[in-house]
Amino acid sequence: MCEAAEKDLYAVLGASSSDSVQQLKHRYQQLALQYHPDRLGGEGSSEAEYGVKKFLEVAAAWRILSDQNTRTQYDLQRRARELKQDWPVDSTVYLRDMTWDQDECVYTYSCRCGGGFSVSEEEVEEETQRRQQDYEEEDEHRGVIVCCDTCSLSVYVTWSLHTTSQMLKCQ
């Protein structure tokens, strides 16, 4: 269920979380007919490959949402993700554009309210290490969401792997 949890399963079916099982079943049947591999033909074409992928996605969504227990569990996880989401990000700031504060060992950036955003050297290193462990593929960019110390704005601070190796270090 973890893989399917990445996408909104209701959106996959073109449905709403308030829809009944019968309504979900109807949407599933429509989409299953539309994307069923036997109906698509044209083996090897990109359209057929897309159809098979979509068919499997629809089937996975239905498998979870058709059972009351797994649907309830999915709904709880979905709600937890929604509540855990950070507030809207005002802008993206590149680490190289932030000011290094040697005394505090942090990168700082001024907010339009007069407050500031700050990211410590440790936060940058921890996020870089976490991302390298989480992703098998080499992801070029890293980042964290940082809140203003005065107002409710937040920014996404991003950096590349190359930047991390050139970072100023606290001494």
QUIRA-V771257 format. One record per backbone hydrogen bond with DSSP energy under -1.0 kcal/mol. NH is the residue of the N-H (numbers start at 1). CO is the residue of the C=O. If there is no record, write none. Layout:
((NH:CO) (NH:CO))
This chain:
((5:1) (6:3) (7:4) (12:8) (13:9) (15:10) (19:16) (24:20) (25:21) (26:22) (27:23) (28:24) (29:25) (30:26) (31:27) (32:28) (33:29) (34:30) (35:31) (39:36) (40:36) (41:37) (45:42) (49:45) (50:46) (51:47) (52:48) (53:49) (54:50) (55:51) (56:52) (57:53) (58:54) (59:55) (60:56) (61:57) (62:58) (63:59) (64:60) (65:61) (66:62) (71:67) (72:68) (73:69) (74:70) (75:71) (76:72) (77:73) (78:74) (79:75) (80:76) (81:77) (82:78) (83:79) (84:80) (85:81) (90:154) (93:156) (95:158) (97:94) (98:95) (99:108) (101:106) (105:101) (106:101) (107:119) (108:99) (109:117) (111:115) (114:111) (117:109) (119:107) (121:105) (124:120) (125:121) (126:122) (127:123) (128:124) (129:125) (130:126) (131:127) (132:128) (133:129) (134:130) (135:131) (139:137) (142:159) (144:157) (146:155) (148:153) (149:116) (155:146) (156:91) (157:144) (158:93) (159:142) (161:140) (164:160) (165:161))
